[in-house]
Amino acid sequence: MSEKYWNALWEEVKSGCTCVTLDVYGKSHKTVCICTRHPETPTIPIITPLSNFVYTLRLPSRIPALLTEFLEVMLFVIQPLSNTAVYTNPNAVKEQAQEHSAHAAHLREIFDPALIYQEIKHKVFDPSGLFTHIGETLKHHCAPMRDRAVEELVQFAQQPGIEAFRAFRTCLELLELMKLDIANHQLTQLRPWLLRNTGVFEVKAFKLRFGADSSLHNTREWLHSARDSLLARKKPIPHPSYPSLLDYHLFAAFLAHKQPIFISSDVTDLASHDPVAIFLSTGDTLSGQVPSGAPQLRGH
Ligand SMILES: [Zn+2]
């Protein structure tokens, strides 16, 4: 799908054609261009039947939406809130937030989607200078290991002619990686805070949803009965990660030492300080992955 999108976009940049030919079942058909009949890019799709079974759609331009999205993603990547220190030390981020706002303003200044669209339409768009500025800004925000990719992107945009337009795709792919870098960085920074507060938050959410008088009695019962049934098993448990079968008693002893890593203390209280019961009674553990030694945050 993504490849089809970029091919269609590239075709539009080269020739202005936005035609898509489909059959009556909605399956794509070899494109029959109707641009000579409708030379102006429409604001709403124009349908032209070619036969009883096939028709061509002359679609509105895809470029404005791409440019707007591109700018939004760039602004997201350099947004001040990407610094999670705002939660732990708000004063420390003030200066940085000002700098980020200045970068955002600069990007908005040099990246005007409407103007760029007009330039592309009239084939006078030269992305080399634009991407040099974008590269300089991104380098302030990316992890050092991304510097090389940013430099390559800037180089890529120096190609003569419309070929340089492809830099948009390369840049979007890089921005996606940067978004992941930010998410990972945020998780790392927030981990101690999350470990401290997740349990409290979940109990609060539980009470909000089920009422202040709600009890965790059933949950405790469920965890204990699952644990008891596992303890009662005489045979080891088949498990994909343990070819030699999983011995619950050994596994329980192993997990007991990992308690602070796997689960927050508030939730552990539910199972009377026995984290093993929680993991082995969810069903996920037995059918899926046994928690490894890697730190894990609970996903919900
Ligand atoms: Zn066409």
Residues whose N, C-alpha, C, O or C-beta is under 5 A from the ligand:
A	BS01	ZN	C17 T18 C19 C33 I34 C35
